[in-house]
Amino acid sequence: MSDPSTQCSQILRDLRRGKAITPLDALKNYGCFRLGARIYDLKQQGIKIKSSLETRRGKRFAVYWIEGKAA
């Protein structure tokens, strides 16, 4: 199991690089099963992260990005 603070730093790095992150991305790239919790942690640090709900193949999930950074 990865350390939540390490996951937060990896997620923040990619968000700042303009990537939008989904829960599947988080699992594949950071070993993070609880992306929503890590996003909450980052927001508690004052980082302004945007989100939206998307549906693909009948499944709903959140997508997170930093405004002005997503491609």
C-alpha positions as CSV (number, residue, x, y, z in Angstrom):
1,M,0.0,0.0,0.0
2,S,1.3,3.4,-1.0
3,D,1.7,6.2,1.5
4,P,-1.1,8.8,1.1
5,S,1.3,11.7,1.3
6,T,3.3,10.2,-1.6
7,Q,0.1,9.6,-3.6
8,C,-0.9,13.2,-3.0
9,S,2.5,14.5,-4.2
10,Q,2.3,12.4,-7.3
11,I,-1.3,13.4,-8.1
12,L,-0.5,17.1,-7.5
13,R,2.5,16.8,-9.8
14,D,0.4,15.5,-12.6
15,L,-2.4,17.9,-12.1
16,R,0.1,20.8,-12.2
17,R,1.4,19.4,-15.5
18,G,-2.1,19.8,-17.0
19,K,-3.4,16.2,-16.7
20,A,-6.9,15.4,-15.8
21,I,-7.1,12.4,-13.5
22,T,-9.8,9.7,-13.1
23,P,-10.0,7.0,-10.5
24,L,-8.7,4.5,-13.0
25,D,-5.7,6.7,-13.8
26,A,-5.0,7.0,-10.0
27,L,-5.1,3.2,-9.6
28,K,-2.9,2.5,-12.6
29,N,-0.4,5.3,-12.0
30,Y,-0.2,5.7,-8.3
31,G,-1.7,2.6,-6.7
32,C,-4.4,4.8,-5.3
33,F,-7.8,3.2,-4.6
34,R,-9.2,6.4,-2.9
35,L,-8.7,9.2,-5.3
36,G,-11.5,11.2,-3.8
37,A,-9.8,11.1,-0.4
38,R,-6.5,12.3,-1.8
39,I,-8.2,15.1,-3.7
40,Y,-9.9,16.1,-0.4
41,D,-6.4,16.1,1.3
42,L,-5.1,18.4,-1.5
43,K,-8.1,20.7,-1.2
44,Q,-7.5,21.0,2.5
45,Q,-4.0,22.3,1.7
46,G,-5.7,25.1,-0.3
47,I,-5.2,23.7,-3.8
48,K,-8.1,24.6,-6.1
49,I,-9.0,21.4,-7.9
50,K,-12.0,21.2,-10.2
51,S,-14.1,18.1,-10.9
52,S,-16.9,16.9,-13.1
53,L,-18.8,13.7,-13.3
54,E,-18.6,11.7,-16.6
55,T,-20.3,8.6,-17.8
56,R,-18.6,6.1,-20.1
57,R,-19.9,2.6,-20.9
58,G,-22.7,3.1,-18.3
59,K,-20.3,3.9,-15.5
60,R,-20.1,7.2,-13.7
61,F,-16.9,8.6,-12.3
62,A,-15.3,11.9,-11.4
63,V,-12.5,13.6,-13.3
64,Y,-10.2,16.0,-11.5
65,W,-8.0,18.8,-12.9
66,I,-6.6,22.2,-12.0
67,E,-8.3,24.9,-13.9
68,G,-6.3,26.5,-16.6
69,K,-4.0,23.5,-16.7
70,A,-6.0,20.7,-18.4
71,A,-5.3,20.2,-22.0
